[in-house]
Amino acid sequence: MDPVRIAFLGWFGAQNLGNECTLQAIIYHLRQTLPTAEFQCLCVEPEDTKARHGIAATAIAEQFPTVSSSKSRLVRNNLAAKILGKIWFRVLRIPIALLGWLQGFKTLKNTHMLIVPGTGLLTDAYARPFGWPYYIFKWSLTAKLCGCRLLFVSVGAGPIYHRLSKWFIKSALSMADFRSYREDSALQYLNAIGFSTRNDRLFPDLAFNLPETILPKAALHKKHRPVVGIGVMHYAGRLSVDKPRHATYLAYLSTLAEFVEWLLAHQYDVSLLVGDAANDTHVVQELSDLLKKRALWDQSRIIDAPILTVEDLLKRLAETDAVVATRFHNALLALVVNKPVILISFHHKCDSLMKEMNLSDYCVDINHITVDGLIQRFVQLEHNATTVKDHLKRKVEEQRQALEEQYQIILKENCPIEWTTSAQEVSATLPD
């Protein structure tokens, strides 16, 4: 019998470590039960995905821009290139789109499942309707026409602003053989825009069930002072509010700088954390510039080493005593490695995560953040740290067990039994 072929669809390869850890988690767990399966990924940066995950990868669309290409910057600054770009868009877009559909059929031919694994893909906050909403629809329809099972697994949703984007996304979801959402607020959001989730399921974010072999067990070195991780993020813009204001981002940066200054003055060291190497690096630099203007500190007390992989991020989180994060997965992974967390919320998913973990008291709205409020919550969190960590162990284990249940459901409903191998049989063949 031919091996099962599984394709994944998502914003992968773009150096967003939250997205990468969800893909990493599902690949690992499917390989346990489908050890002979062949995987490929439909993503934005195939070379990065191949290198990170060791699977075949294909660009979602030929015209999709390369995230880190220096050539793309040169094209934007060249008048002739701009003119040619307009000709390309207006004259060639229809035949190119048709070619893309044909290539899609070729890509998914003989593929058994197309899985959208986690992430907050169901939004148009960063793209017009013919960006991501269209690509989700296109690949979902292609999958069904090719006879693939279509699964949306622990996905997030919203906001979706444009009427056509809503149609694309709701149409894609309606074609799915399996749908689950990582938070109740995503499910409620889809209901509110007219998509029925009556038969859908609610399961945790896939990153809760990363392979235990990559999770650091404890801090890797002795520390003279406690370390607080400060997770920064570029301004979420329309992912957060309909009419974003740059003043919100400036106030956020200023508050973080004041809070870091308070930490240093109260004998804490600081570890600067990012969750997206392509977009957050400039935020670290801007925060560092603000700190330099405020006071002179021993630079060795601010840890700012590069974070390029999920393993890098987990290692840095393990070396902290507490974390104040903005990115969703910076906070989630901190919880996974049993660190008390304050989450600066920019999206309903942040509030849902902290509510699910019974930590709503430590969730702060980015639009109303103040340094006094942040300090107050931090002092409270530190006072309750032992109780919080004991509680987190239980909650994280509950999330892991729920995800194990989801994998069993997925395999039972979408895989013939002859494809699968029991987890016990597979575990005996896996390296320690």
C-alpha positions as CSV (number, residue, x, y, z in Angstrom):
1,M,0.0,0.0,0.0
2,D,1.3,3.5,-0.9
3,P,2.3,5.6,2.1
4,V,-0.1,8.1,3.4
5,R,0.7,11.6,2.1
6,I,-0.1,14.6,4.3
7,A,0.2,18.3,3.4
8,F,0.3,21.2,5.8
9,L,-0.9,24.7,4.9
10,G,0.1,27.8,6.8
11,W,2.3,30.9,7.3
12,F,5.4,28.8,7.8
13,G,9.0,29.6,7.0
14,A,8.7,33.3,7.8
15,Q,10.6,33.1,11.1
16,N,7.5,33.3,13.3
17,L,8.4,30.9,16.1
18,G,4.8,30.6,17.3
19,N,3.8,29.2,13.9
20,E,6.9,27.0,13.6
21,C,6.3,25.4,17.0
22,T,2.8,24.4,16.1
23,L,4.0,22.8,12.9
24,Q,6.8,21.1,14.8
25,A,4.4,19.7,17.3
26,I,2.0,18.2,14.8
27,I,4.7,16.7,12.6
28,Y,6.2,14.9,15.7
29,H,2.9,13.5,16.9
30,L,1.7,12.3,13.5
31,R,5.1,10.6,12.9
32,Q,4.5,8.6,16.0
33,T,1.4,6.9,14.7
34,L,2.2,7.3,10.9
35,P,5.9,6.5,10.8
36,T,6.0,5.9,7.1
37,A,3.9,9.0,6.2
38,E,5.3,11.5,3.6
39,F,4.9,15.1,4.6
40,Q,5.0,18.3,2.6
41,C,4.2,21.9,3.6
42,L,2.5,24.7,1.6
43,C,4.1,27.8,3.0
44,V,5.7,31.2,2.3
45,E,9.4,30.3,2.5
46,P,9.9,26.7,1.4
47,E,13.7,26.7,1.9
48,D,13.4,27.8,5.5
49,T,10.7,25.1,6.1
50,K,12.8,22.4,4.6
51,A,15.7,23.4,6.8
52,R,13.7,23.7,10.0
53,H,11.5,20.6,9.7
54,G,13.2,18.3,7.3
55,I,10.1,17.9,5.0
56,A,9.3,18.8,1.4
57,A,7.9,22.3,1.0
58,T,6.2,24.3,-1.8
59,A,5.4,28.0,-2.0
60,I,1.7,28.8,-1.6
61,A,1.8,30.9,-4.7
62,E,4.5,31.7,-7.3
63,Q,4.0,35.4,-6.8
64,F,4.2,35.3,-3.0
65,P,7.0,37.7,-2.0
66,T,10.1,36.4,-0.3
67,V,10.2,37.6,3.3
68,S,13.9,38.2,3.7
69,S,15.0,38.9,0.1
70,S,17.2,41.9,-0.4
71,K,16.3,41.8,-4.1
72,S,12.6,42.6,-3.2
73,R,13.7,45.8,-1.6
74,L,15.6,46.8,-4.7
75,V,12.6,46.1,-6.8
76,R,10.4,48.4,-4.7
77,N,12.9,51.3,-5.2
78,N,13.2,50.8,-9.0
79,L,10.8,52.8,-11.2
80,A,11.0,50.4,-14.2
81,A,10.4,47.5,-11.9
82,K,7.4,49.2,-10.4
83,I,5.9,49.8,-13.9
84,L,6.6,46.2,-14.9
85,G,5.0,45.1,-11.6
86,K,1.8,47.0,-12.5
87,I,1.7,45.3,-15.9
88,W,2.3,42.0,-14.3
89,F,-0.6,42.5,-11.9
90,R,-3.1,43.9,-14.3
91,V,-2.4,41.9,-17.4
92,L,-0.9,38.6,-16.3
93,R,-2.7,38.0,-13.0
94,I,-5.5,35.9,-14.6
95,P,-3.3,33.5,-16.5
96,I,-0.9,33.3,-13.5
97,A,-3.8,32.6,-11.2
98,L,-5.0,29.8,-13.6
99,L,-1.5,28.4,-13.7
100,G,-1.5,28.5,-9.9
101,W,-4.6,26.4,-9.7
102,L,-3.1,23.8,-12.1
103,Q,0.0,23.6,-10.1
104,G,-2.1,23.2,-7.0
105,F,-3.8,20.2,-8.4
106,K,-0.4,18.8,-9.3
107,T,0.9,19.4,-5.8
108,L,-2.0,17.8,-4.0
109,K,-2.4,14.9,-6.4
110,N,-2.4,11.6,-4.5
111,T,-2.3,13.5,-1.2
112,H,-4.6,12.0,1.5
113,M,-5.0,14.9,3.9
114,L,-4.5,18.7,3.9
115,I,-4.1,20.0,7.4
116,V,-4.2,23.6,8.6
117,P,-2.3,23.1,11.9
118,G,-3.0,25.8,14.5
119,T,-2.0,29.5,14.2
120,G,-4.3,32.4,13.7
121,L,-4.6,32.0,10.0
122,L,-8.3,32.9,9.7
123,T,-7.9,36.7,9.4
124,D,-7.4,39.4,6.9
125,A,-5.8,41.8,9.3
126,Y,-2.5,41.7,7.4
127,A,-3.8,41.0,3.9
128,R,-6.5,42.0,1.5
129,P,-9.1,39.4,0.5
130,F,-7.0,38.2,-2.3
131,G,-4.1,37.6,0.1
132,W,-4.4,34.9,2.8
133,P,-8.2,34.5,2.7
134,Y,-8.1,33.7,-1.0
135,Y,-5.2,31.3,-0.6
136,I,-7.0,29.4,2.2
137,F,-10.0,29.1,0.0
138,K,-8.0,28.1,-3.1
139,W,-6.1,25.3,-1.4
140,S,-9.1,24.1,0.5
141,L,-11.1,23.8,-2.7
142,T,-8.2,22.2,-4.5
143,A,-7.8,19.6,-1.7
144,K,-11.5,18.6,-2.0
145,L,-11.4,18.4,-5.8
146,C,-8.3,16.2,-5.4
147,G,-10.1,13.9,-3.0
148,C,-8.1,15.0,0.1
149,R,-9.5,15.1,3.6
150,L,-9.4,18.7,4.8
151,L,-8.7,19.4,8.5
152,F,-8.5,22.7,10.4
153,V,-6.8,21.6,13.6
154,S,-6.8,23.9,16.7
155,V,-6.9,27.1,14.6
156,G,-7.5,30.7,15.7
157,A,-9.8,33.1,14.0
158,G,-10.4,36.9,13.6
159,P,-10.6,39.6,13.0
160,I,-12.0,39.4,9.5
161,Y,-12.9,42.9,8.1
162,H,-13.7,42.5,4.5
163,R,-17.0,40.9,3.3
164,L,-15.1,38.9,0.6
165,S,-12.5,37.7,3.1
166,K,-15.4,36.4,5.2
167,W,-16.8,34.6,2.2
168,F,-13.5,33.0,1.4
169,I,-12.8,31.9,4.9
170,K,-16.3,30.6,5.7
171,S,-16.4,28.7,2.4
172,A,-13.0,27.1,3.1
173,L,-14.2,26.0,6.6
174,S,-17.5,24.7,5.2
175,M,-15.5,22.2,3.0
176,A,-13.6,20.8,6.0
177,D,-14.0,17.2,7.2
178,F,-12.7,18.2,10.7
179,R,-12.7,21.5,12.4
180,S,-11.4,22.5,15.9
181,Y,-10.5,25.8,17.4
182,R,-7.8,26.6,20.0
183,E,-10.0,29.0,22.0
184,D,-13.6,29.5,22.7
185,S,-13.4,33.1,21.6
186,A,-12.4,32.0,18.0
187,L,-15.5,29.7,17.9
188,Q,-17.7,32.5,19.2
189,Y,-16.2,35.0,16.6
190,L,-17.0,32.7,13.7
191,N,-20.6,32.2,15.0
192,A,-20.9,36.0,15.2
193,I,-20.0,36.4,11.5
194,G,-22.5,33.8,10.4
195,F,-20.6,30.5,10.3
196,S,-22.1,27.7,12.3
197,T,-19.7,25.8,14.6
198,R,-22.4,23.5,16.0
199,N,-20.6,20.3,15.2
200,D,-17.1,21.7,15.7
201,R,-14.7,21.0,18.5
202,L,-12.6,23.0,21.0
203,F,-9.0,21.8,21.7
204,P,-5.9,23.6,23.0
205,D,-3.1,25.2,21.0
206,L,-0.9,22.5,19.4
207,A,2.2,24.0,21.1
208,F,1.1,22.7,24.5
209,N,2.1,19.2,23.2
210,L,5.5,19.9,21.9
211,P,7.8,16.8,22.2
212,E,9.0,16.6,25.7
213,T,12.5,15.8,24.5
214,I,13.0,19.5,23.4
215,L,11.7,21.0,26.6
216,P,14.4,22.2,28.9
217,K,14.0,20.8,32.4
218,A,15.5,23.6,34.4
219,A,17.7,26.7,34.2
220,L,21.0,25.8,32.6
221,H,23.3,27.9,34.8
222,K,23.4,29.5,38.2
223,K,22.2,33.1,38.4
224,H,23.3,35.9,40.7
225,R,19.9,37.6,40.5
226,P,16.5,36.5,39.4
227,V,15.9,36.9,35.6
228,V,12.7,38.3,34.1
229,G,11.9,37.6,30.5
230,I,10.5,40.6,28.5
231,G,8.9,39.4,25.4
232,V,8.5,42.2,22.8
233,M,6.3,42.4,19.7
234,H,5.9,44.8,16.8
235,Y,2.6,46.6,16.9
236,A,-0.2,44.3,16.0
237,G,-2.2,47.0,14.2
238,R,-5.5,45.8,12.7
239,L,-5.0,42.4,14.4
240,S,-5.8,44.3,17.6
241,V,-8.1,47.2,16.6
242,D,-9.9,48.3,13.5
243,K,-8.2,51.7,13.5
244,P,-4.7,51.3,14.9
245,R,-2.7,54.2,16.3
246,H,1.1,54.5,16.2
247,A,0.7,56.3,19.6
248,T,-0.4,52.9,21.1
249,Y,2.9,51.3,20.0
250,L,5.0,54.2,21.4
251,A,3.1,54.1,24.7
252,Y,3.7,50.3,24.8
253,L,7.5,50.8,24.2
254,S,7.8,53.5,26.8
255,T,5.9,51.5,29.4
256,L,8.2,48.5,28.8
257,A,11.3,50.7,29.1
258,E,10.1,52.1,32.4
259,F,9.3,48.6,33.7
260,V,12.7,47.2,32.7
261,E,14.3,50.2,34.4
262,W,12.3,49.3,37.6
263,L,13.4,45.7,37.3
264,L,17.0,46.6,37.0
265,A,16.8,49.0,39.9
266,H,15.2,46.3,42.1
267,Q,17.9,43.8,41.4
268,Y,16.4,41.7,38.6
269,D,18.2,40.9,35.4
270,V,16.3,41.1,32.1
271,S,16.2,38.7,29.2
272,L,14.8,40.3,26.0
273,L,12.7,37.7,24.1
274,V,11.3,37.7,20.5
275,G,8.9,35.4,18.8
276,D,9.4,36.6,15.2
277,A,12.9,37.1,14.1
278,A,11.8,39.0,11.0
279,N,9.6,41.5,12.7
280,D,10.6,41.9,16.3
281,T,14.3,42.6,16.1
282,H,13.7,46.3,15.5
283,V,11.5,46.5,18.6
284,V,14.4,45.1,20.7
285,Q,16.6,47.8,19.2
286,E,14.1,50.6,19.9
287,L,13.6,49.4,23.4
288,S,17.3,49.3,24.0
289,D,17.7,52.8,22.6
290,L,15.0,54.1,25.1
291,L,16.9,52.4,28.0
292,K,20.1,54.0,27.0
293,K,18.5,57.4,27.2
294,R,17.0,56.8,30.6
295,A,20.0,55.5,32.6
296,L,23.4,53.7,32.4
297,W,23.2,50.1,33.3
298,D,25.7,47.3,33.2
299,Q,24.9,45.8,29.8
300,S,25.6,42.3,31.1
301,R,22.4,42.5,33.1
302,I,20.3,42.7,29.9
303,I,20.5,39.4,27.9
304,D,19.9,40.0,24.2
305,A,21.3,37.0,22.4
306,P,19.7,36.0,19.0
307,I,16.6,33.8,19.1
308,L,16.2,32.0,15.7
309,T,14.6,28.7,16.6
310,V,12.0,27.3,18.8
311,E,14.8,25.6,20.8
312,D,16.5,28.9,21.2
313,L,13.3,30.4,22.7
314,L,12.7,27.5,25.0
315,K,16.2,27.7,26.3
316,R,15.9,31.4,27.1
317,L,12.5,30.9,28.7
318,A,14.0,28.1,30.9
319,E,16.6,30.5,32.2
320,T,14.0,33.0,33.5
321,D,12.1,33.1,36.8
322,A,9.1,34.9,35.4
323,V,8.0,36.3,32.0
324,V,6.2,39.4,30.8
325,A,5.2,38.6,27.2
326,T,3.3,40.2,24.4
327,R,3.5,37.5,21.7
328,F,0.9,34.8,22.3
329,H,3.3,31.9,21.9
330,N,6.0,33.5,24.0
331,A,3.5,33.4,26.8
332,L,2.2,30.0,26.0
333,L,5.7,28.4,25.8
334,A,6.6,30.1,29.1
335,L,3.6,28.4,30.6
336,V,4.7,25.1,29.1
337,V,8.1,25.3,30.8
338,N,6.3,26.3,34.1
339,K,7.1,30.0,34.3
340,P,4.7,32.5,35.9
341,V,3.5,34.9,33.1
342,I,2.0,38.3,32.7
343,L,0.6,38.6,29.2
344,I,0.1,41.9,27.4
345,S,-3.0,41.3,25.4
346,F,-3.5,42.6,21.9
347,H,-6.1,40.0,20.7
348,H,-8.9,37.9,22.1
349,K,-6.8,34.8,21.9
350,C,-4.5,36.3,24.7
351,D,-7.5,36.8,27.0
352,S,-8.8,33.3,26.2
353,L,-5.4,31.7,26.9
354,M,-5.1,33.4,30.3
355,K,-8.7,32.6,31.2
356,E,-8.3,29.0,30.3
357,M,-5.1,28.8,32.5
358,N,-7.0,30.6,35.4
359,L,-4.5,33.5,35.1
360,S,-6.9,36.3,34.0
361,D,-5.6,38.5,36.8
362,Y,-2.2,38.6,35.0
363,C,-3.6,39.7,31.6
364,V,-3.1,43.4,30.7
365,D,-4.7,45.2,27.7
366,I,-2.1,46.7,25.4
367,N,-4.3,49.6,24.7
368,H,-4.5,50.6,28.4
369,I,-1.2,49.5,29.8
370,T,0.6,51.5,32.5
371,V,3.9,51.0,34.3
372,D,2.2,51.2,37.7
373,G,-0.3,48.6,36.7
374,L,2.4,46.3,35.3
375,I,4.5,46.6,38.5
376,Q,1.5,45.9,40.7
377,R,0.7,42.7,38.8
378,F,4.3,41.6,38.8
379,V,4.7,42.0,42.5
380,Q,1.5,40.0,43.0
381,L,2.7,37.3,40.6
382,E,6.0,37.0,42.3
383,H,4.3,36.7,45.7
384,N,2.1,33.9,44.3
385,A,4.8,32.3,42.2
386,T,4.9,28.9,44.0
387,T,1.1,28.5,43.9
388,V,1.0,29.6,40.3
389,K,3.7,27.1,39.2
390,D,2.0,24.2,41.0
391,H,-1.3,25.1,39.3
392,L,0.4,25.4,35.9
393,K,1.8,21.9,36.1
394,R,-1.7,20.5,36.4
395,K,-3.2,22.8,33.7
396,V,-0.4,22.1,31.1
397,E,-0.8,18.4,31.6
398,E,-4.6,18.7,31.1
399,Q,-3.9,20.5,27.8
400,R,-1.4,17.9,26.7
401,Q,-3.9,15.1,27.4
402,A,-6.6,17.0,25.5
403,L,-4.3,17.2,22.5
404,E,-3.6,13.5,22.7
405,E,-7.3,12.9,22.5
406,Q,-7.5,15.2,19.4
407,Y,-4.8,13.2,17.6
408,Q,-6.7,10.0,18.3
409,I,-9.9,11.5,17.0
410,I,-8.2,12.8,13.8
411,L,-6.6,9.4,13.1
412,K,-9.8,7.5,13.8
413,E,-11.9,9.7,11.6
414,N,-9.5,10.3,8.7
415,C,-7.1,7.3,8.5
416,P,-7.7,3.7,7.5
417,I,-6.4,1.5,10.3
418,E,-3.8,-0.1,8.0
419,W,-2.0,3.3,7.8
420,T,-1.5,3.6,11.5
421,T,0.9,2.1,14.0
422,S,0.2,2.1,17.7
423,A,2.1,4.7,19.7
424,Q,3.6,1.8,21.8
425,E,5.0,0.1,18.8
426,V,6.4,3.4,17.4
427,S,8.0,4.5,20.6
428,A,10.2,1.5,20.7
429,T,11.7,2.5,17.4
430,L,12.3,6.2,18.2
431,P,15.7,7.5,19.4
432,D,15.9,8.6,23.0
